[in-house]
Amino acid sequence: MEASHLSGHDMMITSPEQLLGALNWRYATKKFNASALIPAELWNTLETALVLAPSSFGLQPWKFVVVTDPQVKAQLVPHSWGQSQPADCSHMVVFAVKTGLDQGHVDQFLARQIEVRGGSLEALAGYRGMMLGSLQKAADAGYLDVWQTHQLYIALGQFMTAAALLGVDTCPMEGIAPVEYDRILGLTDSGYKTVVACAAGYRADDDKYASQKKVRFPVSEVVKHV
């Protein structure tokens, strides 16, 4: 049976216990084992998880800059409040937003949709108009880039969850200097701006935070049923 014909229950490929186990195992890794690298095949899977992340209208207003060059990673440390994760992790992912999303990007997305699904631009004219109208409304109100920036955090969350399920450690990092990251990574004046970063790799054996229990408010305090 084709996957598209299966119900959500039939498609369950991990158990609730396994999922919660992975999420409880995950923590913001403070110290990575600098000699432990993520295997290429495993990393390719995580890159695909990034590509598969959902976004508003499916417009994918982002670029994921993967940094593995030791010299470049070391340059990021002074612009990360001196934190060592960028240098010691296996792969440093920088999430950059595409600014000033416009008609050109929408048309590029629709061309890709037609390539993948078939159809014609004429048939998508209404959808195109709706997207352009929403983007223009956001631009006129001054929150277009803010709206698109929010999409990056959806991708970040998916990346971290996928990594946890594959036994890869991560550390999301907002304590960075985006302008300096842009300079080091060649993003300045590229139409993309650094928003957040995430170090990925494997925890060091002596990272004391690995064994600490998670501190979370009770479900009854943070979940409301209506």
C-alpha positions in Angstrom: 0.0 0.0 0.0 1.3 3.5 -0.8 2.3 5.6 2.1 -0.2 8.4 1.0 -3.1 6.0 1.5 -2.1 5.0 5.1 -3.8 6.5 8.1 -1.7 8.3 10.7 -2.1 5.3 13.0 -0.9 2.9 10.3 2.1 5.2 9.6 3.4 5.2 13.2 7.1 4.2 12.8 8.1 4.8 16.4 6.3 4.2 19.7 5.2 6.9 22.1 7.7 5.5 24.6 10.6 5.8 22.1 9.6 9.4 21.2 9.4 10.5 24.8 12.6 8.7 25.6 14.4 10.6 22.8 13.0 13.9 24.0 14.0 13.2 27.6 17.5 12.1 26.5 17.9 15.4 24.5 19.3 18.4 26.3 21.1 21.6 25.3 24.6 20.1 25.1 27.1 22.3 26.7 30.2 20.3 25.9 30.7 18.3 22.8 33.2 15.6 22.1 35.3 17.4 19.5 36.6 14.1 18.0 33.2 12.5 17.5 31.9 13.3 14.0 28.4 12.6 12.7 28.6 10.0 10.0 28.0 11.3 6.5 24.9 9.1 5.9 23.4 10.2 9.2 24.1 13.9 8.4 22.5 13.6 5.0 19.3 12.4 6.8 19.4 15.4 9.1 19.9 17.8 6.2 16.8 16.2 4.5 14.9 16.8 7.8 15.8 20.5 7.4 14.6 20.5 3.8 11.3 18.8 4.8 10.5 21.4 7.5 7.1 23.1 7.1 6.8 26.8 6.5 4.0 29.3 5.9 2.6 28.7 2.4 5.5 26.3 2.0 7.6 29.2 0.8 10.8 28.1 2.7 12.2 31.6 3.3 15.5 30.3 4.5 19.0 29.0 3.9 20.7 26.5 6.2 24.5 27.1 6.3 26.3 24.0 7.5 29.7 24.7 8.9 32.2 21.9 9.3 35.5 23.7 8.5 37.4 23.8 11.9 38.9 27.2 11.1 35.5 28.7 10.3 33.9 27.1 13.3 36.6 28.5 15.5 36.0 32.0 14.1 32.4 31.8 15.4 33.3 31.2 19.0 34.2 34.9 19.9 30.8 35.9 18.4 28.9 33.3 20.4 29.6 34.8 23.8 32.8 32.7 24.0 30.8 29.4 24.1 32.8 26.4 22.8 30.0 24.5 21.1 30.6 26.0 17.6 34.2 24.8 17.6 33.7 21.5 19.3 30.6 20.2 17.6 30.6 18.1 14.5 28.3 20.3 12.4 27.3 23.9 13.1 24.0 24.8 11.4 23.2 28.5 10.9 19.6 29.3 10.2 19.4 32.3 7.9 16.2 34.0 6.8 15.6 35.3 3.3 14.7 39.0 3.8 12.2 41.0 1.7 10.4 38.0 0.3 8.9 39.1 -3.0 7.2 38.1 -6.2 10.4 36.5 -7.5 10.5 34.1 -4.6 6.9 33.2 -5.0 7.3 32.5 -8.7 10.3 30.4 -8.0 8.4 28.4 -5.5 5.5 27.9 -7.9 7.8 26.8 -10.6 9.2 24.2 -8.3 5.7 23.1 -7.3 4.8 22.6 -11.0 8.0 20.7 -11.5 7.2 18.3 -8.7 3.4 18.0 -8.9 2.6 19.1 -12.5 0.0 21.6 -13.4 0.4 25.1 -14.8 1.0 28.6 -13.5 -2.4 29.7 -14.9 -4.1 27.1 -12.7 -2.2 28.5 -9.7 -3.0 32.1 -10.4 -5.4 32.4 -7.5 -3.0 30.8 -5.1 -0.3 33.1 -6.3 -2.4 36.1 -5.9 -3.3 35.1 -2.3 0.4 34.6 -1.4 1.5 37.9 -2.9 -1.3 39.7 -1.2 -0.3 38.3 2.2 3.3 39.2 1.7 2.5 42.7 0.5 0.1 43.2 3.5 2.9 42.1 5.8 5.4 44.3 4.1 3.1 47.4 4.3 2.6 46.7 8.0 6.4 46.4 8.5 6.4 42.8 9.8 7.3 40.8 6.7 10.8 39.8 7.8 9.6 39.2 11.4 6.9 36.8 10.0 9.5 34.9 7.9 12.0 34.8 10.8 9.4 32.9 12.8 9.5 30.2 10.2 13.2 29.5 11.0 12.2 28.3 14.5 9.9 25.7 13.1 12.8 24.3 11.1 15.0 24.5 14.2 12.5 22.5 16.3 12.2 19.8 13.6 15.9 19.5 13.3 16.4 19.1 17.0 13.7 16.5 17.3 15.0 14.5 14.3 18.5 14.6 15.8 17.3 13.3 19.1 15.5 10.4 17.4 18.8 9.6 15.7 20.9 9.8 18.9 22.6 13.1 17.8 23.1 15.8 20.4 22.2 19.4 19.7 22.4 22.8 21.3 20.3 25.7 20.0 22.1 29.0 20.2 20.6 32.5 20.1 23.5 33.9 22.1 25.3 34.9 18.9 26.2 38.0 17.0 24.2 37.7 13.8 26.0 40.5 11.9 29.4 38.9 12.7 28.1 35.4 11.7 26.9 36.9 8.4 30.3 38.4 7.8 32.2 35.2 8.5 29.8 33.0 6.5 29.6 35.4 3.5 26.0 36.2 4.0 26.4 40.0 4.2 24.4 41.7 1.4 23.3 38.2 0.1 19.6 38.7 0.9 19.9 36.3 3.9 20.5 37.1 7.5 21.5 34.9 10.4 18.7 34.3 12.9 19.8 31.4 15.2 22.3 28.6 15.1 22.4 25.0 16.3 25.4 22.9 17.2 25.1 19.2 16.4 27.4 16.3 17.4 27.9 14.0 20.4 28.1 15.0 24.0 31.4 14.8 25.9 31.6 12.1 28.6 32.3 14.8 31.2 29.4 17.1 30.3 27.8 17.4 33.8 24.6 18.6 32.3 23.9 15.4 30.5 22.8 13.6 33.6 20.7 16.3 35.1 17.0 15.8 35.3 14.8 18.1 33.2 13.1 20.9 35.0 9.6 21.4 33.5 6.4 22.8 34.9 3.7 20.1 35.4 1.5 19.4 32.4 -1.5 20.8 34.2 0.2 24.2 34.4 1.2 24.6 30.7 -1.4 22.6 28.8 -5.0 23.8 28.7 -7.9 21.8 27.3 -11.0 23.5 26.1 
